[in-house]
Structures are given as C-alpha cells and as structure tokens.
C-alpha cells in the first residue's frame, strides 16, 4: 500500500497494477493463493486464471477488513515441490470519483499445503516426549490482531491451546513463548514450567530469545496490561450503539477496573519474573506540592545478577468512589549482583496527584494524605510510606 507512484504516473492516469513472479513450491500438494483488497482483480497461476472479477466488502460492510483482515482464497492449485510456476495478480484501479484517499492498496497471499492438525499435534508431543526440554512458540496473527478491526475473543487462534496441552502432558519441562501484541487467554498456564512473553519481536528476536532461554540474559519486562479471560474482563462493551459509545466506565479501565470489581486476573498489571529474588528493605519519601521523590532500598537475595523494576502506586488515605483505589505514579529499574543492595530513585511529579476537573477544563491538584506503595506489581505490594501534600 502506498501513494508514491513511479515517475510519470499519476493517480488520474494510472489504469492498473500487475504483480508477476515465479513461485517455486517447497512442498508437493494443494497450494492456496488469494489476495486482500477491494475492486477488480485477475489472479492467474501456472497459466490458469482462477479469478477475474470484482472483490467486494464483506457482508458486515467494513471496508478496512478487506485490507487488514484475512486474505480471501481464490485458487487452490496442485503443485510439485521444486517445479516453478508463474503467478500474476492484476489490480484495475477504480476512478477516483472525488474520493480524498488516493492510495493504492492490495496484498497477494499464498498458503502452503495444510496438514491435519491432530497429526501435527501428535508429532509435536512425540518430539517433546523424547526431549529434555520442550519449547513451544505460540502467537496471534494479523487475522485476529489488527488496527483495522476489533477482536472477537482473547483466545490464541487455531489449535494452539491444544498443541500446548499435548506437549505439556508429554513433557513437564515445557516452556511456552507467547508472541502476542496484546493480552491472550492462557488456559494451560498452570500446566507448563514457564511462560515467556516476547510480544512481536524484531529481526533480532531469535537471538534475544536464545539468550533468555539459555540464561545468558534475564527476562526483564513487566506487563503494561492486565492478562485474564474475556469472561472476567470488567470492560468489554466496545461497540457503539446508534453511533455512540458512552464510556460509562469512566477512569476505571485496565487494572483500575479489575481492582474495583474485585476480579483476579491470570497475570496482573506490572507482573514479571526474572532469574533472581529481591527483598525490599526501606523507602524514604520527601516532597511537596511541586513534586515528590521516593528512594527505595532493595537487595538481590538470589544467586544470580538481576534487574528489578520498582513500581510506586499512590493510594489516597480517604477513599473516593470517583477515583481508583491506587494508580501507578512512577517506576525505576535497578541492577545488582547476588547479595548486593541497590537504591531506586523514583520521581513522582505533581501530575500524579491531579485529576481532571470538567468544570474548569483543567487539571486540579488534590491535597491530602497518600500512601505510597512500593511494589513489584499492582497486587504484589511490599513496603509503604505516607505523605501529606
């Protein structure tokens, strides 16, 4: 997709765009070809035209799904491994008709022959049974995660949950690597030895993952979201009705909503483990209405060097039903060798004590007594201090 056309070509003169190339199959069997996009397309594989027509929006009428959702299959072709075939996709550009968006966008897609899922899962379980340790990589895909459409559930797509269960049953030393851009349900989390969240890694993701799995590096991340089941999620109404979405939950979203409704997630906001243990020893707080500084002293009580993310939550001493019970006000990371102490300095800005005043359309500082809760996550709070501002 793009709006940069070749020199000498304009949107007013552009008639069509053709992709032509040679495809060499790696497997013998039924290969599937298709595309994303809206408009007139012609798809030809190995000299046979499988589609020459207009592809229209889905029945739900969402035009973005045609560009960011799953590709539509249009050709299933029997191919032989190693024997190249010509593939072409021609897109006829519709007239602009005064539309302000002048970008050209479409996608040519291919899928290898698909094997039986039960057979693949059985092979994976057999391999795990013969291994010292099993590593299973699961993921979301652009079919379920996109900026162009809403998710319908929080499950991993396909049979991935079944795959993890089968491998874990075959080998209790199973590590699951989750490549996901947002929370997913992990119904097997208590049946595996470890869960490592890698989000969507970049080109060095493989090398970084190897370092973490072998212990050369420590996994140092903390969850910026709350992970649980869709059934327990406190805020799920995200579809406008009559063109309006009222946001009735107000400020109670994310971990604030989970805590207000007394629901326990699988993994709370701020959660994360490393390869060592930490003891929180003390906190000193000094500040005023212009800003507060907290100094946290902690000790690495494990037998490996490590990195810890110290999180500070503010909790008003006087409960206010219009405000969360506590909220993240600041954080800092420290590193220490086994047995060593470290000091984390966390600055709490004035903004951390303010709320939005709709009457004045400005931020308003809320004076009073606050408990500063030093924590490893929103639910794992270690030591506290009180400050009056």
Secondary structure, 3 states (H helix, E strand, C coil): CECCCCCCCCCCCCCEEEEEEEEECCCCEEEEEEEECCEEEEEEECCEEEEEEEECCCCCCCCCHHHHCCCEEEEEEEECCCCEEEEEEEEECCCCCCCCCCCECCEEEEECCCCCHHHHHHHHHHHHHCCCCEEEEEECCCCCCCCCCCCCCCCCCCCHHHHHHHHHHHCCCEEEEEECCCCCCCCCHHHCCEEEECCCCCCCHHHHHHHHHHCCCCCCCCCCCCECCCCCCCCCCCCCECCECCCCCCCCCCHHHHHHCCCCCCECCCCCCCCCCEEEEEEEEEEECCEEEEEEEEEECCCCCEEEEEEEEEEECCCCCCCCCCEEEEEEEEEECCCCEEEEEEEEEHHHHEEEECCCCEEEECCCEEEEEEECCCCCEEEEEEEEC
